[in-house]
Amino acid sequence: VQLVESGGGLVQPGKSLKLSCSASGFTFSSYGMHWIRQAPGKGLDWVAYISSSSGTVYADAVKGRFTISRDNAKSTLYLQLNSLKSEDTAIYYCARGGIPLFDYWGQGVMVTVSS
Amino acid sequence: DIVMTQGALPNPVPSGESASITCQSSKSLLYSDGKTYLNWYLQRPGQSPQLLIYWMSTRASGVSDRFSGSGSGTDFTLKISRVEAEDVGVYYCQQFLEFPRTFGGGTKLELK
């Protein structure tokens, strides 16, 4: 199992960014997937979930600004980040759902929101 | 939201000794199926988190038997026997009974 995030970078407040998580080594379409973030020097903060049938759930802090999606044909998970704020600055991890939960994590991708 | 609160360790921990990390949830994580919806993770410096324990007391694949989880519906303990250098890092508990999936603030383990 491997999860590889990409798409991070430096972005100005109010702008947008799209993260990707490429999955391999398991049947991606059969698993729910999650995004979790970690602000510099802080703890873990769950962001969003998408089920195998593409139902979604979001943390209140990102609801209406972030969109989680998936492309099963490409075994890829996405997170569209809009209206970014400085407090969204963090390492963003994708993690596999199912049981046990979060048994595999990506290496993380850094998003920095700053003018 | 379910609030997860972790205790601190009396750092540093002498190598070879045991360490116990506590975690408390604001709501019982024991579900009607008899399972307790709590996980433990270790994040080593500069690495992604790693799953250690799920269902409160089941070790994840490949995890050393020096790690054990126990508890009730709201009070949980992760015990690390014979602490080694590779155990250094931050430990997190996390509930997966409800959305949002919430984590404890983390407990840092340092080695003496």
Interface residues (C-beta under 8 A of the other chain):
Chain A: H34 G43 L44 D45 W46 Y49 V57 A59 D60 Y93 I99 P100 L101 F102 D103 W105 G106 Q107 G108
Chain B: N39 Y41 Q43 S48 P49 Q50 L51 Y54 W55 T58 A60 S61 V90 Y92 Q94 F96 F99 P100 R101 T102 F103 G104 G105 G106
